[in-house]
Amino acid sequence: MTENTEQNGRKRLAWLAVVLSIVMPGVGHVYCGKLTRGLAFGLLYGLAIPVVLGLLAYASPASTVAFGLLMIAAAFGVAVAAALDACRLARQTRPDYQPKGYNHAAVYVLIGLMIQGSSVGYALHVRSSLFEAFRVPAASEYPNITPGDRILANKTAYRKADPEVGDVVLFRPPTGNWRIHYVKRIVALGGESAEIKDGVLYINDKPLPRRQIRSASTQVRGQNGSVETLSGEVLAETNGSATYKTFLTADPSEAAKDFARITVPQHHCFVLGDNRNYSLDSRHFGPIPYAAIEARVDYLYWPVDTWTRFGRLH
């Protein structure tokens, strides 16, 4: 009887448990006979990125670096933990381990696909309802967003609150190509007036205070593919309780210098690009309704130039 048991039994191989766990966290545990534990690791793997993205969206500015590193390491960390745990379990199994009914290659593939499908489902849910990542190709939000930066848009921001002055929002333009998204800053809300005279923004007939910070330049690509350098001044503009950076080119066009006074309709907002002289915004297509806003841009998670800009947008 003992001899027959040893012949039918088969010790679990530690290296194979590790490989299975790296390919899909949780499958290595199933291989070792721990089905429930494997499914738990699979669930943890599927939730790792969405949970960390949620933390990123609500983290305080002082914690953004720590949470950013956690986001990068989340999926990898779960896979490593699963591999180490599966390796330990494999070494602890008896030489005469009796394979369970689910110890079959087809079942491993099926469970792996189920775990992967769950993680993809979580990711799609996060993308459609909670947070979505975008790459910004244009310079209209320079100096706060540089062409090529990757941003995280919070789609839950306005479910229980209205947009506020100073928010950077994501929306589709009411005129023009509706397939693309625009990223602009709210400078006036419904019932307020907006006007630009000699390059100065007036809200409710009062010029917004601003101070010069530094000179700067950025490169933009024209429609014909040519690269143009924009040089100018970075200014800190204060609009109510919000203070943010704007950019004014040294030689703006006449069209960019002035904008006639307009009163923003209720439940609408007036948006401008932070790069004031290089932006298609409410000066061109008018105030946008709250309903057109898809998300608030909260986070810069992959800056193209320097990681000192990594973190919350202001």
Secondary structure in CASP SS format (residue, H / E / C, confidence):
PFRMAT SS
TARGET T0000
AUTHOR 0000-0000-0000
METHOD secondary structure of the structure
MODEL  1
M C 1.00
T H 1.00
E H 1.00
N H 1.00
T H 1.00
E H 1.00
Q H 1.00
N H 1.00
G C 1.00
R C 1.00
K C 1.00
R C 1.00
L C 1.00
A H 1.00
W H 1.00
L H 1.00
A H 1.00
V H 1.00
V H 1.00
L H 1.00
S H 1.00
I H 1.00
V H 1.00
M C 1.00
P C 1.00
G C 1.00
V H 1.00
G H 1.00
H H 1.00
V H 1.00
Y H 1.00
C C 1.00
G C 1.00
K C 1.00
L H 1.00
T H 1.00
R H 1.00
G H 1.00
L H 1.00
A H 1.00
F H 1.00
G H 1.00
L H 1.00
L H 1.00
Y H 1.00
G H 1.00
L H 1.00
A H 1.00
I H 1.00
P H 1.00
V H 1.00
V H 1.00
L H 1.00
G H 1.00
L H 1.00
L H 1.00
A H 1.00
Y H 1.00
A C 1.00
S C 1.00
P H 1.00
A H 1.00
S H 1.00
T H 1.00
V H 1.00
A H 1.00
F H 1.00
G H 1.00
L H 1.00
L H 1.00
M H 1.00
I H 1.00
A H 1.00
A H 1.00
A H 1.00
F H 1.00
G H 1.00
V H 1.00
A H 1.00
V H 1.00
A H 1.00
A H 1.00
A H 1.00
L H 1.00
D H 1.00
A H 1.00
C H 1.00
R H 1.00
L H 1.00
A H 1.00
R H 1.00
Q H 1.00
T C 1.00
R C 1.00
P C 1.00
D C 1.00
Y C 1.00
Q C 1.00
P C 1.00
K C 1.00
G C 1.00
Y C 1.00
N C 1.00
H C 1.00
A H 1.00
A H 1.00
V H 1.00
Y H 1.00
V H 1.00
L H 1.00
I H 1.00
G H 1.00
L H 1.00
M H 1.00
I H 1.00
Q H 1.00
G H 1.00
S H 1.00
S H 1.00
V H 1.00
G H 1.00
Y H 1.00
A H 1.00
L H 1.00
H H 1.00
V H 1.00
R H 1.00
S H 1.00
S H 1.00
L H 1.00
F E 1.00
E E 1.00
A E 1.00
F E 1.00
R E 1.00
V C 1.00
P C 1.00
A C 1.00
A C 1.00
S C 1.00
E C 1.00
Y C 1.00
P C 1.00
N C 1.00
I C 1.00
T C 1.00
P C 1.00
G C 1.00
D C 1.00
R E 1.00
I E 1.00
L E 1.00
A E 1.00
N E 1.00
K C 1.00
T C 1.00
A C 1.00
Y C 1.00
R C 1.00
K C 1.00
A C 1.00
D C 1.00
P C 1.00
E C 1.00
V C 1.00
G C 1.00
D C 1.00
V E 1.00
V E 1.00
L E 1.00
F E 1.00
R C 1.00
P C 1.00
P C 1.00
T C 1.00
G C 1.00
N C 1.00
W C 1.00
R C 1.00
I C 1.00
H C 1.00
Y E 1.00
V E 1.00
K E 1.00
R E 1.00
I E 1.00
V E 1.00
A E 1.00
L E 1.00
G C 1.00
G C 1.00
E C 1.00
S E 1.00
A E 1.00
E E 1.00
I E 1.00
K E 1.00
D C 1.00
G C 1.00
V E 1.00
L E 1.00
Y E 1.00
I E 1.00
N C 1.00
D C 1.00
K E 1.00
P E 1.00
L C 1.00
P C 1.00
R E 1.00
R E 1.00
Q E 1.00
I E 1.00
R E 1.00
S E 1.00
A E 1.00
S E 1.00
T E 1.00
Q E 1.00
V E 1.00
R E 1.00
G C 1.00
Q C 1.00
N C 1.00
G C 1.00
S C 1.00
V E 1.00
E E 1.00
T E 1.00
L E 1.00
S E 1.00
G E 1.00
E E 1.00
V E 1.00
L E 1.00
A E 1.00
E E 1.00
T E 1.00
N E 1.00
G C 1.00
S C 1.00
A E 1.00
T E 1.00
Y E 1.00
K E 1.00
T E 1.00
F E 1.00
L E 1.00
T E 1.00
A C 1.00
D C 1.00
P C 1.00
S C 1.00
E H 1.00
A H 1.00
A H 1.00
K H 1.00
D C 1.00
F E 1.00
A E 1.00
R E 1.00
I E 1.00
T E 1.00
V C 1.00
P C 1.00
Q C 1.00
H C 1.00
H E 1.00
C E 1.00
F E 1.00
V E 1.00
L E 1.00
G C 1.00
D C 1.00
N E 1.00
R C 1.00
N C 1.00
Y C 1.00
S C 1.00
L C 1.00
D C 1.00
S H 1.00
R H 1.00
H H 1.00
F H 1.00
G C 1.00
P C 1.00
I E 1.00
P E 1.00
Y H 1.00
A H 1.00
A H 1.00
I E 1.00
E E 1.00
A E 1.00
R E 1.00
V E 1.00
D E 1.00
Y E 1.00
L E 1.00
Y E 1.00
W E 1.00
P C 1.00
V C 1.00
D C 1.00
T C 1.00
W H 1.00
T H 1.00
R H 1.00
F C 1.00
G E 1.00
R E 1.00
L C 1.00
H C 1.00
END
